[in-house]
Structures are given as structure tokens and as C-alpha cells.
Amino acid sequence: MASAIDSAIGVLDRCDQLQQDAATAIHRSCLRDGKLDGELLDGQQQGCYTLALIAAELAAARAVLGYARQVTEHPTVVSLA
């Protein structure tokens, strides 16, 4: 089970990197003369919203995997909680 959890964490790590890359791309697309431009940022609202949802889903998945790891490594301790 631990190997499946490790594999899933690896997938989440890659997803985190993709999410960061997307955030960086949005940030760069909103720059005008090296400064953040409000109008350009307004045009990226849907992308920003989607990235926020992705970040929340990734955090939730990490929490589930953390619990799964804890149950796998220390089943007695978790059952007493």
C-alpha cells in the first residue's frame, strides 16, 4: 500500500508543478511593461478561479494520502483516535 501512496504522491507532485507552471503563465500574460496590468488580469479571471479550485483539490488529495499513509504505517494509533 505504501508504494501506491508514494506513487500517488508523485502524481500530485507533478500536478503541483503543472499548476505552478500555469500560474506563472497567467502571471506573465498579465504583465505590461513589467508591471501587473489590471485589465489583463481581469481577462484571466476564469483561469485564476480554475487554478484556485485545482489548488484546493490538490490539498485535499494530499490530506487523504497523508491519512492513508498514517493508517498504513500506524493502524493501531489511528484506530484509537
C-alpha positions as CSV (number, residue, x, y, z in Angstrom):
1,M,0.0,0.0,0.0
2,A,2.8,2.4,0.8
3,S,4.2,2.1,-2.7
4,A,0.7,3.0,-4.1
5,I,0.6,6.0,-1.8
6,D,4.1,7.0,-2.8
7,S,3.1,6.8,-6.5
8,A,0.0,8.9,-5.9
9,I,2.2,11.5,-4.1
10,G,4.5,11.5,-7.1
11,V,1.5,12.2,-9.3
12,L,0.4,15.0,-7.0
13,D,3.9,16.5,-7.1
14,R,3.7,16.6,-10.9
15,C,0.2,18.1,-10.7
16,D,1.6,20.8,-8.3
17,Q,4.3,21.6,-10.8
18,L,1.8,21.9,-13.7
19,Q,-0.4,24.1,-11.5
20,Q,2.6,26.3,-10.7
21,D,3.6,26.5,-14.4
22,A,0.0,27.6,-15.3
23,A,0.0,30.2,-12.5
24,T,3.4,31.5,-13.9
25,A,2.0,31.6,-17.4
26,I,-1.1,33.6,-16.3
27,H,1.1,36.0,-14.3
28,R,3.3,36.6,-17.3
29,S,0.3,37.1,-19.6
30,C,-0.9,39.9,-17.2
31,L,2.3,41.9,-17.4
32,R,2.5,45.2,-19.3
33,D,5.9,46.9,-19.3
34,G,7.0,44.6,-16.4
35,K,4.0,45.5,-14.2
36,L,0.8,43.7,-13.4
37,D,-2.0,45.1,-15.5
38,G,-5.5,45.0,-14.0
39,E,-7.3,44.8,-17.4
40,L,-5.1,41.9,-18.5
41,L,-5.7,40.2,-15.1
42,D,-9.4,40.7,-15.5
43,G,-9.2,38.7,-18.7
44,Q,-7.7,35.8,-16.8
45,Q,-10.3,35.6,-14.0
46,Q,-11.6,32.2,-15.2
47,G,-8.1,30.8,-15.3
48,C,-7.3,32.1,-11.8
49,Y,-10.5,30.7,-10.5
50,T,-9.8,27.3,-12.0
51,L,-6.2,27.3,-10.6
52,A,-7.7,28.1,-7.1
53,L,-10.0,25.1,-7.4
54,I,-7.1,22.9,-8.6
55,A,-5.0,24.0,-5.6
56,A,-7.9,23.1,-3.2
57,E,-8.3,19.7,-4.8
58,L,-4.6,19.0,-4.7
59,A,-4.5,20.0,-1.0
60,A,-7.5,17.7,-0.3
61,A,-5.8,14.8,-2.1
62,R,-2.6,15.3,-0.1
63,A,-4.6,15.3,3.1
64,V,-6.3,12.0,2.1
65,L,-2.9,10.5,1.2
66,G,-1.4,11.7,4.5
67,Y,-4.2,9.9,6.4
68,A,-3.8,6.8,4.2
69,R,-0.1,6.7,5.0
70,Q,-0.7,7.2,8.7
71,V,-3.3,4.4,8.7
72,T,-0.9,2.1,6.8
73,E,2.1,2.8,9.0
74,H,0.4,3.0,12.4
75,P,-3.0,1.3,12.2
76,T,-3.3,0.8,16.0
77,V,-2.7,4.5,16.8
78,V,-5.3,5.6,14.2
79,S,-7.9,3.2,15.4
80,L,-7.6,4.6,18.9
81,A,-8.1,8.2,17.8
